[in-house]
Amino acid sequence: MEGVADLLRVLGPLTTGELTERGADPGWPEELAGTRRAIRVRISGAEHWAAVEDAGRLRDALGTALPVGVPEAFTEPVKDPLGDLLARFARTHGPFTSSQAAARFGLGAAVTDGALQRLAAAGRVVQGEFHPSGIGQEWCDAAVLRRLRRRSLAALREELEPVPPAALAAFLPQWQHLGGSSLRGIDGLARAVEQLQGAPVPASALEKLILPSRVAGYAPGLLDELTTTGEVVWAGAGALPGKDGWVSLYHADAAPLLLPRPHPLELTALHESVLSALSGGYGLFFRQIADQVRATTHPEATDPRLADALWELAWSGRLTNDTLAPLRSLLGSGRTAGSTAHRARRTVPRGRYGSLTAAARTASRNGPPTVSGRWSLLPAHEPDPTHRAHALARTLLDRHGVVTRGAVAAEGVEGGFSATYRILSAFEDSGQARRGYVVEGLGAAQFAMDGAVDRLRAAAGARERADGHTAPRAMVLAAADPANAYGAALSWPEPPVGASHKPGRKAGSLVVLVDGELTLYLERGGKALLSWASEPDDPVLRAAAEALAEAGGAGMLGTITVERINGSAALTSPLSRPLEETGFHATPRGLRIRA
C-alpha cells in the first residue's frame, strides 16, 4: 500500500488498471482513500486514483471535480498547476508529443502546447525530433534526455569490439581510396584532395606516389585544372633540406577554416616588399612582382634573390600559386631531400642546345621557371576559433575514419588532441561520431564515423580469412602519406636486429605494407632497407619485394640502389634473393632498380 502511495505521488494520477500493471492490489488504493491519502477523480473520461496532495492542481488545471472531505490544506491554489502536471509527466516519460500529453489529461492540444512552451522557456523541457522513426516534433524533460543520451552512447560503445592494430593499417589505405579505381578524373581528384586537405606531405611525393595511388590515371594537368580555376589551393608547410618541402592542399572554400598559422620566418625588407606588392588581393606574375618591388624599395633585387624570397614566403605558408608548375620546376632543378626516391624527371633534355636557348629566352622574359604562374597571398584565416575547430574535426574524421591521439599528433594540429577532443565529444553527443575502444592498444579516446567502424571490422575480418589461404596483398606508400598508420596512429615496430637506424615519417622514405603489417622500410635516398620479414622464402617478403619492384618499374621511385639490408651489405644479405628475383639487379654498389 505504501508503494501505491509513492506511485501516485511520483507518477501522478493512475487508473486501477495502470496500478495493477505495476504490481498493486486493487484494494490498496481503496484503503488509501479510506485514510484520506488518495482520492478518486475523473480525468479524460476515465476514473483515476490521485494523491491527495494533487487535489488543488487537478481542480485548477483540469477542472476536475473533487470528492467531498478533501482537507483545505490540499486545495490551496498553486502558481502554475498545469505546468506542474506536465512537468511531472515529462519527468516520468520518454519523448512525447503535445497530442499525447493532451490526451492524457483531457486537454486541447493548443492549451497543452502553450504550457509546454512556457516550460521550455524555463529550461525544464526541450523540443526536437528524438524518435528514430522521425514522428515529428516531440517534447522531453532535459534530465531524461541526458539520461537517454548517456545510455545510448554506452550501448553504442559496448557494440564496438576492438580490432588488432594491423587491421587499422590495412583499413586506412582502403578508406583513403588507395590501390583501387574508385576515383577517376577531375571529380575523383577533387574527392582525394577533400580527404587530404590540411595534411602536410612531401612535395616530392605528392605527384609521384600520393595522388597517383589514389586517382586512377592521374596526370599533373588534372591538379593544375583545379588550381587554375580556383577550386583548389596549395600551401607550403615548411621547407626541407635541398629543394623539397612540406605542402598541403585545400578546397578553396575550406582553406580559410583549415589553413594553419604561417610558419615563423624572419621577414626581411625584400619579403615585406613582395607581400606589399601582392596585398591588392589578386595574383601577379613574377615579372609584375619584380617590377613593383624594384620600382619602390629594392631596385637592386635580382631575379634569383627575388625567386628565393618568393619560395621562402611560400614554404612558410604565406603565398600560393595558381599552378604547381613552379613547384615541379623547383623539384627538378636539383637534389631534393630523398631525391633518389622521389626525383622528378628532367624537363630539359641534356645536350639540346636549341631547347636550352629557348628556355633561357623564356626565363629572361617571364622569370625563372621555378616562379612561373600567378603568385598571390593565401586566403585570410576564419576569425572564429569555434568554426575552425569544427571544420578541422570534421576533416580529420573524413581523412582517418577513426581519429586517434597519435593521428592528430602526427599532423601537428594546432592545440593538439585536447583541442580536437572537445569538438569530437560534441560530435558524439549529436550522433555524428562514435567514441569507444575501437583499435586495441590505442586507448578509449578514439572517435569513429559509423561507416568507418563497419569497414574497419570488415578489414579485420578479411585479414583473418586471408591468413594463410590467399596471396598476401602488398602496397607501397610514402612514409609520410596520411594513409600510413605507422608513426602516427600506430607506433613504429622495433627495428629489425642489426639495423643501424630507426624508421620515421620522413620525406623520401617509403614503407611497404603487406595486409596491414609493416614489412619493408626504405630509408630516404634508398640506400638502406629495413625488413621485418627475416626469412628469404617468406611469401610476405616476396610480395613486398614484388610491390617495390613494380613501383620502381612504373617510375614512381626513380633509380634506387639498396646498399644495406638490416645493417648488412645488401649483396651478401640472405634477404637480397627475393629482391633480385623480382627485378633488382646486382651492381658493385648494391641492388639497383631503374625506372
C-alpha positions as CSV (number, residue, x, y, z in Angstrom):
1,M,0.0,0.0,0.0
2,E,2.9,2.4,0.7
3,G,4.3,1.6,-2.7
4,V,0.9,2.7,-4.2
5,A,1.1,5.9,-2.4
6,D,4.6,6.5,-3.7
7,L,3.5,5.7,-7.3
8,L,0.7,8.3,-7.1
9,R,3.0,10.9,-5.7
10,V,5.8,10.3,-8.2
11,L,3.9,9.4,-11.4
12,G,0.7,11.4,-10.9
13,P,-2.9,10.1,-11.3
14,L,-3.2,6.4,-12.5
15,T,-6.1,4.2,-13.3
16,T,-6.8,1.0,-11.4
17,G,-5.5,-1.0,-14.4
18,E,-2.3,1.0,-14.5
19,L,-1.7,0.4,-10.8
20,T,-2.3,-3.3,-11.3
21,E,0.2,-3.4,-14.2
22,R,2.7,-2.1,-11.7
23,G,2.0,-4.9,-9.2
24,A,-0.6,-3.2,-7.0
25,D,-3.5,-5.0,-5.3
26,P,-6.8,-3.3,-6.4
27,G,-7.8,-3.0,-2.7
28,W,-4.8,-0.9,-1.8
29,P,-5.9,2.4,-3.4
30,E,-9.3,1.9,-1.7
31,E,-7.5,1.7,1.7
32,L,-5.5,4.8,0.9
33,A,-8.8,6.6,0.0
34,G,-10.3,5.5,3.3
35,T,-7.4,7.1,5.2
36,R,-7.7,10.3,3.1
37,R,-4.3,9.8,1.5
38,A,-5.7,9.2,-2.0
39,I,-8.7,10.5,-3.9
40,R,-10.8,9.0,-6.8
41,V,-11.2,11.6,-9.6
42,R,-12.3,11.6,-13.3
43,I,-9.7,12.6,-15.8
44,S,-10.2,12.5,-19.6
45,G,-13.4,10.4,-19.2
46,A,-11.8,7.7,-17.0
47,E,-11.6,7.1,-13.3
48,H,-8.1,7.7,-11.8
49,W,-6.6,7.5,-8.4
50,A,-4.5,10.5,-7.3
51,A,-2.5,11.5,-4.3
52,V,-4.5,13.9,-2.1
53,E,-1.7,16.4,-2.4
54,D,-2.6,16.9,-6.1
55,A,-6.2,17.9,-5.4
56,G,-5.8,21.6,-5.9
57,R,-3.7,21.2,-9.1
58,L,-6.2,18.8,-10.7
59,R,-9.1,21.2,-9.9
60,D,-7.4,24.3,-11.1
61,A,-5.6,22.9,-14.2
62,L,-8.2,20.4,-15.4
63,G,-11.4,21.5,-13.8
64,T,-11.6,18.1,-12.1
65,A,-14.5,17.7,-9.5
66,L,-13.0,16.7,-6.1
67,P,-14.7,14.3,-3.7
68,V,-16.2,15.6,-0.5
69,G,-14.0,15.8,2.5
70,V,-10.6,16.8,1.0
71,P,-8.8,18.8,3.6
72,E,-8.5,22.5,2.8
73,A,-4.7,22.4,3.1
74,F,-4.6,20.4,-0.2
75,T,-6.9,22.6,-2.1
76,E,-4.9,25.8,-1.8
77,P,-4.2,27.4,-5.3
78,V,-0.7,27.0,-6.7
79,K,1.2,29.3,-9.1
80,D,1.2,27.0,-12.2
81,P,-0.9,23.9,-11.7
82,L,-1.0,22.8,-15.4
83,G,2.8,23.4,-15.7
84,D,3.4,21.2,-12.6
85,L,1.3,18.4,-14.0
86,L,3.0,18.5,-17.4
87,A,6.5,18.8,-15.9
88,R,5.9,15.7,-13.8
89,F,4.5,13.9,-16.9
90,A,7.7,14.8,-18.8
91,R,10.0,13.7,-15.9
92,T,8.4,10.3,-15.9
93,H,8.2,9.6,-19.6
94,G,10.4,9.5,-22.6
95,P,9.9,11.9,-25.6
96,F,6.2,12.6,-26.2
97,T,4.1,14.8,-28.5
98,S,1.8,17.6,-27.5
99,S,-1.2,15.5,-28.5
100,Q,-0.1,12.6,-26.3
101,A,0.1,14.8,-23.3
102,A,-3.2,16.5,-24.2
103,A,-4.9,13.1,-24.4
104,R,-3.5,12.0,-21.0
105,F,-5.1,15.0,-19.3
106,G,-8.2,15.5,-21.5
107,L,-7.0,18.9,-22.7
108,G,-6.9,20.7,-26.0
109,A,-3.7,20.5,-28.0
110,A,-3.3,24.3,-28.1
111,V,-3.6,24.6,-24.3
112,T,-1.1,21.8,-23.8
113,D,1.4,23.2,-26.3
114,G,1.3,26.7,-24.8
115,A,2.1,25.3,-21.3
116,L,4.9,23.2,-22.7
117,Q,6.4,26.2,-24.5
118,R,6.5,28.0,-21.1
119,L,8.3,25.0,-19.6
120,A,10.8,25.1,-22.5
121,A,11.4,28.8,-22.0
122,A,12.3,27.9,-18.4
123,G,14.7,25.2,-19.5
124,R,12.7,22.4,-17.9
125,V,11.8,20.6,-21.2
126,V,13.3,20.6,-24.6
127,Q,11.7,20.3,-28.1
128,G,13.1,18.3,-31.0
129,E,12.8,15.2,-33.2
130,F,14.1,12.5,-30.8
131,H,12.4,9.3,-32.1
132,P,14.5,7.2,-34.5
133,S,11.4,6.8,-36.8
134,G,11.0,10.6,-37.1
135,I,7.4,11.0,-35.8
136,G,7.7,14.8,-35.8
137,Q,8.4,17.4,-33.1
138,E,8.4,16.0,-29.6
139,W,9.0,17.2,-26.0
140,C,11.3,15.7,-23.4
141,D,12.4,16.5,-19.9
142,A,16.0,17.9,-20.1
143,A,17.3,15.4,-17.4
144,V,15.5,12.5,-19.1
145,L,17.1,13.4,-22.4
146,R,20.6,13.5,-20.8
147,R,20.0,10.1,-19.3
148,L,18.8,8.7,-22.7
149,R,21.9,10.1,-24.4
150,R,24.2,8.6,-21.8
151,R,22.7,5.2,-22.1
152,S,22.5,5.3,-25.9
153,L,26.2,6.2,-26.1
154,A,27.1,3.4,-23.6
155,A,25.2,0.9,-25.7
156,L,27.0,2.0,-28.8
157,R,30.3,1.8,-27.1
158,E,29.6,-1.7,-26.0
159,E,29.0,-2.7,-29.6
160,L,32.5,-1.6,-30.6
161,E,34.7,-4.7,-30.2
162,P,38.3,-3.6,-30.6
163,V,40.3,-4.8,-33.7
164,P,44.0,-5.6,-33.9
165,P,46.3,-2.6,-34.8
166,A,47.3,-4.2,-38.1
167,A,43.6,-4.0,-39.1
168,L,43.7,-0.2,-38.8
169,A,46.9,-0.2,-41.0
170,A,45.0,-2.3,-43.6
171,F,41.8,-0.2,-43.4
172,L,43.3,3.3,-43.7
173,P,44.6,2.9,-47.3
174,Q,41.2,1.5,-48.3
175,W,39.4,4.4,-46.6
176,Q,41.5,6.8,-48.5
177,H,40.9,5.0,-51.8
178,L,44.5,3.7,-52.4
179,G,45.1,0.8,-54.7
180,G,41.7,0.9,-56.3
181,S,40.0,2.5,-59.2
182,S,37.0,4.2,-57.5
183,L,38.5,7.7,-58.0
184,R,38.9,8.8,-61.6
185,G,39.3,12.0,-63.5
186,I,38.8,15.5,-62.2
187,D,35.9,14.6,-59.8
188,G,38.0,11.7,-58.3
189,L,40.9,14.1,-57.7
190,A,38.6,16.6,-56.1
191,R,37.5,13.9,-53.6
192,A,41.1,12.8,-53.0
193,V,42.0,16.5,-52.2
194,E,39.0,16.7,-49.9
195,Q,40.3,13.9,-47.8
196,L,43.9,15.1,-47.9
197,Q,43.2,18.8,-47.2
198,G,45.3,20.2,-44.4
199,A,47.6,17.2,-44.2
200,P,51.3,18.2,-44.9
201,V,53.0,15.8,-47.3
202,P,56.4,16.0,-49.0
203,A,56.2,17.9,-52.2
204,S,58.5,15.4,-53.9
205,A,56.0,12.6,-53.2
206,L,52.8,14.4,-53.9
207,E,52.6,13.7,-57.6
208,K,54.8,10.6,-57.7
209,L,53.2,8.5,-55.0
210,I,50.4,10.1,-53.0
211,L,48.0,11.4,-55.7
212,P,48.7,8.6,-58.3
213,S,48.0,5.9,-55.7
214,R,44.5,7.4,-55.1
215,V,43.4,8.6,-58.5
216,A,43.4,6.1,-61.4
217,G,45.2,7.6,-64.5
218,Y,46.4,10.7,-62.5
219,A,48.1,13.4,-64.6
220,P,49.6,16.7,-63.4
221,G,47.2,18.5,-65.7
222,L,44.2,17.4,-63.6
223,L,45.6,19.2,-60.5
224,D,46.5,22.3,-62.5
225,E,42.9,22.4,-63.8
226,L,41.6,22.6,-60.2
227,T,44.2,25.2,-59.1
228,T,43.9,27.5,-62.1
229,T,40.1,27.5,-61.8
230,G,40.4,28.4,-58.2
231,E,38.8,25.3,-56.8
232,V,41.9,24.0,-55.0
233,V,44.6,26.0,-53.2
234,W,48.1,24.6,-52.3
235,A,50.2,26.0,-49.4
236,G,53.6,25.4,-48.1
237,A,54.0,23.9,-44.6
238,G,57.8,24.2,-44.1
239,A,60.9,23.8,-46.1
240,L,63.2,20.7,-46.2
241,P,66.9,20.5,-47.0
242,G,67.6,21.0,-50.6
243,K,64.7,21.9,-52.9
244,D,62.0,19.9,-51.2
245,G,59.4,21.0,-48.6
246,W,56.1,20.1,-47.0
247,V,52.9,21.0,-48.9
248,S,49.2,20.7,-48.3
249,L,46.1,21.0,-50.5
250,Y,42.8,22.6,-49.7
251,H,39.5,23.2,-51.4
252,A,39.2,27.0,-51.8
253,D,36.0,27.3,-49.6
254,A,37.6,25.3,-46.8
255,A,41.1,27.0,-46.9
256,P,40.2,29.9,-44.5
257,L,38.9,27.3,-42.0
258,L,41.8,24.8,-42.2
259,L,44.9,26.8,-43.1
260,P,47.3,26.8,-40.1
261,R,49.1,29.9,-38.9
262,P,52.1,30.8,-41.1
263,H,55.4,29.2,-40.0
264,P,57.9,31.5,-38.3
265,L,60.0,33.5,-40.8
266,E,62.3,36.4,-40.1
267,L,60.8,38.8,-42.6
268,T,63.4,41.0,-44.4
269,A,62.7,44.2,-46.3
270,L,62.5,42.2,-49.5
271,H,59.9,39.8,-48.1
272,E,57.9,42.8,-46.9
273,S,58.1,44.4,-50.4
274,V,56.8,41.1,-52.0
275,L,53.9,40.9,-49.6
276,S,53.1,44.6,-50.2
277,A,53.1,44.0,-53.9
278,L,50.5,41.2,-53.5
279,S,48.4,42.9,-50.9
280,G,45.8,44.0,-53.5
281,G,44.1,40.7,-53.3
282,Y,44.9,39.5,-56.9
283,G,47.5,37.3,-58.4
284,L,50.7,38.6,-60.2
285,F,53.2,37.0,-62.4
286,F,56.8,37.1,-61.3
287,R,57.8,39.9,-63.7
288,Q,55.0,42.1,-62.4
289,I,56.1,41.4,-58.8
290,A,59.7,42.2,-59.8
291,D,58.7,45.5,-61.5
292,Q,56.8,46.7,-58.4
293,V,59.5,45.7,-55.9
294,R,62.3,47.3,-57.9
295,A,60.2,50.5,-58.6
296,T,59.5,51.0,-54.9
297,T,62.2,49.8,-52.4
298,H,64.6,47.3,-54.0
299,P,66.0,48.4,-57.4
300,E,69.0,46.1,-56.8
301,A,66.9,42.9,-56.3
302,T,68.0,40.3,-58.8
303,D,65.8,37.6,-60.2
304,P,67.4,34.8,-58.2
305,R,67.1,36.8,-54.9
306,L,63.5,37.6,-55.6
307,A,62.8,34.0,-56.6
308,D,64.4,32.8,-53.3
309,A,62.2,35.3,-51.4
310,L,59.1,34.1,-53.1
311,W,59.8,30.5,-52.1
312,E,60.7,31.4,-48.6
313,L,57.3,33.0,-48.2
314,A,55.6,30.1,-50.0
315,W,57.2,27.5,-47.7
316,S,56.3,29.5,-44.6
317,G,52.6,29.3,-45.6
318,R,52.1,32.9,-46.8
319,L,51.9,32.7,-50.6
320,T,50.5,30.3,-53.1
321,N,50.4,30.0,-56.9
322,D,47.6,29.2,-59.4
323,T,49.5,26.2,-60.7
324,L,52.0,23.6,-59.4
325,A,54.3,24.2,-62.4
326,P,56.8,26.3,-60.4
327,L,56.9,23.6,-57.7
328,R,57.6,20.9,-60.2
329,S,60.4,23.0,-61.8
330,L,61.9,23.6,-58.3
331,L,61.9,19.9,-57.5
332,G,63.5,19.1,-60.9
333,S,66.2,21.8,-60.6
334,G,68.5,20.0,-58.2
335,R,68.7,17.5,-55.4
336,T,65.9,17.3,-53.0
337,A,65.5,15.5,-49.7
338,G,65.3,11.9,-50.7
339,S,65.7,12.8,-54.3
340,T,66.7,9.3,-55.2
341,A,63.2,8.1,-54.2
342,H,61.1,10.9,-55.5
343,R,63.1,12.8,-58.0
344,A,61.2,14.4,-60.8
345,R,62.3,13.7,-64.4
346,R,64.4,16.4,-66.1
347,T,62.2,18.8,-68.0
348,V,65.1,19.9,-70.4
349,P,67.0,17.1,-72.2
350,R,70.7,17.1,-71.9
351,G,72.7,18.3,-74.9
352,R,69.8,20.0,-76.8
353,Y,71.2,23.5,-77.1
354,G,68.4,24.8,-79.1
355,S,65.9,23.9,-76.4
356,L,68.2,25.5,-73.8
357,T,68.5,28.7,-75.7
358,A,64.7,28.9,-76.0
359,A,64.3,28.2,-72.3
360,A,66.8,30.9,-71.5
361,R,64.9,33.5,-73.6
362,T,61.6,32.5,-71.9
363,A,63.2,32.8,-68.4
364,S,64.5,36.2,-69.3
365,R,61.1,37.4,-70.4
366,N,58.9,35.8,-67.7
367,G,61.4,35.0,-65.0
368,P,62.8,31.6,-63.9
369,P,60.6,28.6,-64.5
370,T,60.7,28.0,-60.7
371,V,58.5,31.0,-60.2
372,S,56.1,30.8,-63.2
373,G,52.4,31.3,-62.8
374,R,50.5,33.8,-60.8
375,W,51.5,34.3,-57.2
376,S,49.0,35.5,-54.6
377,L,48.5,35.7,-50.8
378,L,46.8,32.7,-49.2
379,P,43.2,33.4,-48.0
380,A,42.8,35.1,-44.7
381,H,42.0,32.9,-41.7
382,E,38.5,32.5,-40.4
383,P,38.5,34.6,-37.2
384,D,36.0,32.4,-35.2
385,P,38.0,29.6,-33.5
386,T,34.9,27.5,-33.0
387,H,34.2,27.4,-36.7
388,R,37.9,26.5,-37.4
389,A,37.9,23.7,-34.8
390,H,34.6,22.3,-36.1
391,A,35.9,22.2,-39.7
392,L,39.2,20.6,-38.6
393,A,37.5,17.9,-36.6
394,R,35.2,17.0,-39.5
395,T,38.1,16.9,-41.9
396,L,40.1,14.6,-39.5
397,L,37.1,12.2,-39.3
398,D,36.8,12.2,-43.1
399,R,40.5,11.6,-43.6
400,H,41.1,8.9,-40.9
401,G,37.7,7.3,-40.4
402,V,38.9,6.6,-36.8
403,V,40.6,9.5,-35.2
404,T,43.2,8.7,-32.5
405,R,45.6,10.8,-30.4
406,G,48.6,9.6,-32.5
407,A,47.0,10.5,-35.8
408,V,46.3,14.1,-34.6
409,A,49.8,14.5,-33.2
410,A,51.4,13.3,-36.4
411,E,49.7,16.1,-38.4
412,G,50.9,18.8,-36.0
413,V,47.4,20.1,-35.4
414,E,47.3,23.4,-33.6
415,G,46.3,22.8,-29.9
416,G,46.9,19.1,-30.2
417,F,44.5,16.3,-29.5
418,S,43.0,18.1,-26.4
419,A,41.6,20.9,-28.6
420,T,40.1,18.5,-31.1
421,Y,38.8,16.2,-28.4
422,R,36.2,18.8,-27.2
423,I,34.7,19.1,-30.7
424,L,34.7,15.3,-31.3
425,S,32.9,14.8,-28.0
426,A,30.2,17.3,-29.2
427,F,30.0,15.3,-32.4
428,E,29.4,12.1,-30.3
429,D,26.6,13.9,-28.4
430,S,24.9,14.8,-31.7
431,G,25.3,11.4,-33.2
432,Q,27.9,12.4,-35.8
433,A,30.7,10.2,-34.4
434,R,31.1,7.3,-32.0
435,R,33.6,7.1,-29.2
436,G,35.0,3.8,-27.9
437,Y,37.8,1.3,-27.7
438,V,37.9,0.7,-31.5
439,V,41.5,-0.4,-32.0
440,E,43.4,-2.4,-29.4
441,G,46.2,-0.6,-27.6
442,L,45.2,3.0,-28.6
443,G,43.2,4.0,-25.5
444,A,39.5,4.7,-25.2
445,A,39.7,8.2,-26.6
446,Q,39.0,7.1,-30.2
447,F,36.3,8.7,-32.4
448,A,34.9,6.9,-35.4
449,M,32.3,7.5,-38.1
450,D,29.7,4.9,-38.3
451,G,30.6,3.7,-41.8
452,A,34.3,3.6,-40.8
453,V,33.6,1.2,-37.9
454,D,31.9,-1.3,-40.2
455,R,34.6,-1.1,-42.8
456,L,37.3,-1.4,-40.1
457,R,35.7,-4.6,-38.9
458,A,35.4,-5.8,-42.5
459,A,39.1,-5.2,-42.9
460,A,39.9,-7.1,-39.7
461,G,37.7,-10.0,-40.9
462,A,39.3,-10.1,-44.3
463,R,42.7,-10.3,-42.6
464,E,41.6,-13.3,-40.5
465,R,40.0,-15.1,-43.5
466,A,43.1,-14.5,-45.7
467,D,45.5,-15.7,-43.1
468,G,47.4,-18.5,-44.9
469,H,44.7,-19.0,-47.5
470,T,45.2,-16.3,-50.1
471,A,48.2,-14.5,-51.6
472,P,49.5,-11.6,-49.4
473,R,48.5,-8.1,-50.7
474,A,51.3,-5.6,-50.6
475,M,51.2,-1.8,-51.0
476,V,54.0,0.8,-51.4
477,L,53.4,4.1,-49.6
478,A,55.4,7.3,-48.9
479,A,56.3,7.0,-45.2
480,A,54.7,10.4,-44.6
481,D,51.4,9.5,-46.5
482,P,48.4,10.1,-44.3
483,A,47.3,6.6,-45.3
484,N,50.3,5.1,-43.5
485,A,49.2,4.5,-39.9
486,Y,52.7,3.7,-38.7
487,G,54.4,6.5,-36.9
488,A,51.0,8.2,-36.4
489,A,48.0,6.3,-35.0
490,L,50.3,3.2,-34.6
491,S,53.8,3.2,-33.2
492,W,56.7,2.0,-35.3
493,P,57.7,-1.5,-34.5
494,E,61.1,-2.1,-33.0
495,P,63.8,-2.0,-35.8
496,P,65.0,-5.5,-37.0
497,V,68.1,-7.0,-35.4
498,G,71.2,-5.4,-36.8
499,A,69.5,-2.3,-38.1
500,S,71.6,0.9,-37.8
501,H,68.7,3.3,-37.9
502,K,65.0,3.6,-36.9
503,P,62.1,4.2,-39.3
504,G,60.4,7.6,-39.4
505,R,57.8,9.6,-41.3
506,K,60.5,11.4,-43.4
507,A,60.4,12.9,-46.8
508,G,61.7,10.5,-49.4
509,S,61.2,7.4,-47.2
510,L,59.0,4.5,-48.3
511,V,57.1,1.8,-46.5
512,V,55.7,-1.5,-47.9
513,L,52.7,-2.9,-46.1
514,V,51.5,-6.4,-46.5
515,D,47.9,-7.0,-45.3
516,G,48.4,-4.1,-42.9
517,E,51.7,-5.3,-41.5
518,L,54.8,-3.2,-41.9
519,T,57.2,-5.4,-43.9
520,L,59.8,-3.1,-45.6
521,Y,61.0,0.4,-44.9
522,L,63.2,2.1,-47.5
523,E,65.3,4.9,-46.0
524,R,65.4,8.4,-47.7
525,G,67.8,8.1,-50.6
526,G,67.1,4.4,-51.0
527,K,70.5,3.2,-49.6
528,A,69.2,1.4,-46.5
529,L,66.4,-1.1,-46.3
530,L,64.8,-2.5,-43.2
531,S,62.9,-5.8,-43.4
532,W,60.7,-7.2,-40.6
533,A,60.4,-10.5,-42.6
534,S,63.5,-12.4,-41.6
535,E,63.3,-15.5,-43.9
536,P,64.1,-15.2,-47.6
537,D,61.4,-17.7,-48.5
538,D,58.7,-15.9,-46.6
539,P,55.8,-15.2,-49.0
540,V,55.2,-11.9,-47.2
541,L,58.7,-10.7,-48.1
542,R,58.3,-11.8,-51.7
543,A,55.0,-9.9,-52.0
544,A,56.7,-6.8,-50.6
545,A,59.7,-7.1,-52.9
546,E,57.4,-7.5,-55.9
547,A,55.4,-4.4,-55.0
548,L,58.6,-2.4,-54.5
549,A,60.0,-3.6,-57.9
550,E,56.7,-2.8,-59.6
551,A,56.6,0.7,-58.2
552,G,60.2,1.2,-59.3
553,G,59.4,0.0,-62.8
554,A,56.4,2.3,-63.0
555,G,58.7,5.3,-62.5
556,M,57.3,6.1,-59.0
557,L,60.6,5.8,-57.2
558,G,63.2,6.9,-59.7
559,T,66.5,5.0,-59.7
560,I,67.4,3.5,-56.3
561,T,70.3,1.4,-55.2
562,V,69.9,-0.5,-51.9
563,E,73.3,-0.8,-50.3
564,R,72.4,-2.2,-46.9
565,I,69.6,-4.5,-45.6
566,N,69.1,-4.6,-41.8
567,G,72.6,-3.2,-41.4
568,S,74.4,-5.8,-43.5
569,A,75.7,-5.4,-47.1
570,A,72.9,-5.9,-49.5
571,L,74.9,-8.1,-51.9
572,T,75.7,-10.6,-49.2
573,S,72.5,-10.5,-47.2
574,P,70.3,-13.6,-47.5
575,L,67.3,-11.2,-47.8
576,S,68.6,-10.0,-51.2
577,R,67.4,-13.0,-53.1
578,P,63.7,-12.0,-53.2
579,L,64.7,-8.6,-54.4
580,E,66.9,-10.0,-57.2
581,E,64.1,-12.4,-58.2
582,T,61.6,-9.6,-58.6
583,G,63.6,-7.1,-60.7
584,F,66.5,-5.7,-58.7
585,H,70.0,-6.0,-60.3
586,A,73.3,-6.5,-58.6
587,T,75.8,-3.7,-59.1
588,P,79.2,-3.1,-57.4
589,R,77.4,-0.7,-55.0
590,G,74.3,-2.8,-54.2
591,L,71.0,-3.8,-55.6
592,R,69.6,-1.3,-58.2
593,I,66.3,-0.9,-59.9
594,R,65.9,1.7,-62.6
595,A,62.7,3.4,-63.7
